[in-house]
Amino acid sequence: MNKQMIAAAVLGLAVAAPAFAQSAGTGPWQVHVRAVHLNSDNGDSTGLALSINDKTIPEVDISYFFTPNIAAELVLTIPQKHDLRAGGATIGTLRHLPPTLTAQYHFNPTGSVRPYVGAGVNYTRFSSVHLPAGVGIDRSSFGGALQAGVDIPLPYKNLVLNFDIKKVWLGTDVRVAGSKVGKFDVDPVLFGVGLGWRF
């Protein structure tokens, strides 16, 4: 075994050790299942007064704790269908799939109330876009995401009650007859409540 392999093994053990140490009781993985209300900002620079409907959606989030305080969370859902309106009148429909990855810092990780904050990136893919002839949107969006929440342990194994809020920057260029006429920024705030399980 050469020096590079030994150094890589030592580095790997050094990185993994905190997770193994804190996983003795609960493990480094956590899954949240949430009901999330999507409240859209509906910023529009096209002059068409575009907006989508707010709705409540299911969400499943998978977290991995590298240390008792530091974790990464992948936020997942299923493609969500929305009505697209112009000036209050429905002009079409679309679906969006918005996976988000955040890095989190968890305060008081062994306490009875465990707040956390996070920041990361969102990728949204628009599909099943049905709009008037000649009107189109870009199908992909990248943007930032901010997050804050709290886990409250429940008296049953490793379950927690979770409250979570996220701000996601999500937008798309709007084109008419192939020419860009402006940008539609959904930029939702997502209010979530659900259960988590640490293992």
N, C-alpha and C positions, 0 to 999 in steps of 0.2 A: 504494500500500500504506500503510494508516494505521499510527499508532504502536502500537496494540494488536496488530496482526498482526505487526509487526516484533518487538515484545517477546515474543510467543508463539513466534515462530520461533527467536529467540535462546535462550529458555528451553528449547525442545525440543532444540536442538543441545547445550546445556549438560548436559541430562540424558542424552542419548544418547551423548555423546562418550566417557565412560569405557567404555561397553559396546563401542563401535566400536574403541577403542584396545586393549582387552584381547582383542577377538575376532580381531585380526590373525593370531594363531597358532592359536586353537582355536575361536573363535566364542562367542556368548553363550548358546547353548542346550545343555542336557544332558538326556538321557533315561536313566532307570534301569529295568531290568527285574529284579524281585526275586521270590524265593520268601519268603513271610512267614508266620510261625507266629503265629496269633491266640490269645493266652492270656487268657481272660476272668476278670474279678474276681468277677462274679456276686453283686453286692450286692443284697439284697432286703429291702424293708420291708413286704411284703404278708403275711408269715406263711405263705406257700405253699412256701418253700424253692425258689424258681425258679432255674434255671441253664440255660445253653446249652453245647453241646459246643465244645471247642477244636478248631481245624483249621488246616491249612496252605493258604494261598490265593495266587494269582498277583497281582502288583501291577506297574503301570506308572506311573512318575512323570516329569513334565515340569518342568524347571527353566529359569528365565531369569535370567541374571546381569546386574544393572544396573551393578555394579562388580565388580572381581575378588573382593571380599569379600561382597557383599550379593546375595542371590538370592531368588526366590520359587519355591516348588515346589507343583505340583498333583498330589495323590496319587489315583490311579484304580484301580479293579478292576471286576469284574463282580459282579452280585448274588450274595450268598453264602447258601446254604441252611443252616439250623441246626435241630436238634431242641431243643424247649423242654421242660424237665423240671420236675417238681414233686416234691420229696423223692426225686429219683433216678429216678422213673418218667416216661417220655415221655408228654406230654399233647398235643403238637401240633408243628407246624413253622412256620417263617417264613423269609423272605429279607430281607437288608438290603443296601443300597447306600450305602457310607460315604465319598464324596469328601471330601478334606481339603486345605485350602490353608494353607501355612506360609510365613512369612518367615524366611530363614536368614542366619546369619553364618558365613562360611567362613574358618577360620584357615589361614595358610601356603598361600595359593592356588597358589603356583608350586612348592611343595615336593614331595618324594616321598611324603609322607603328608599328607593334607589333611582334618583334622577339621572338623566343623561342628556347629552347634546351631540349633534352630528352634523357633518357636512360632506357633500359628495357630488356626484354627477348623475344626470338623468339622460336616458336615450328613449325617445318616443318614435314609434313607427305608426304612421297613419295608413289605414287600409279600408277597403270597401267604401271608397269615397264616391258618393253619388251627388253631383252638383249640376247646376244648369249648364247647358252646352257652352263651351268656350271658357268656363271657369275652372281653375285648377289650383292645387296647393302642392308645395313640396312635401314629399312623403316621409322625410326624416327630420328629427329635431334633437339637438344636443343642448343641454343647459345645466346650470348648477342646481343644487338642492340643499336646504337647511332643515334641521330636525331638532326637536326637543321633546322629551317625554319622561315618563316615570313608570317604574315597575314596583308593584306593591305585593309582597309575598302573601300567598293564601295558605290556610292551614291544611294543605293537602299535598304531600310530597313536594315537588319542585314547581308547582304552578304559581303564576303571578297574574295579578290584574294589571293591565297596561292601558295607559293613556298616552297618546302620541299626537304631535302636530308637525306637519311638514309644509314647507314652501318650496315649490318647484317652478323653475323658469322653463317654460315650454311654449314654443311658438312656431309659426310656419309662414313662408312667403305666399302671397296670394297672386295669382296670375289671371288675366283676362285676355283672351285671344293671343296667348303666349307671352304677353308683356307683364312684368311685375307692376302691380298697382299699390302695393303696400304690404304690411305684415300684420298678421293676427296673432296676438299674444294671449294664450289661455292663462298662463301663469297661475295655476290654482293653489289654494291653501287647502290642505287635507287634514281633517279632524278625525282621529281614530280612537276606538276603544275596543279592547279585546282581551284575550288570554294568552299567556306565554308559558312555555314549558322548557326548563333547563335540563340538559342531559349530557 
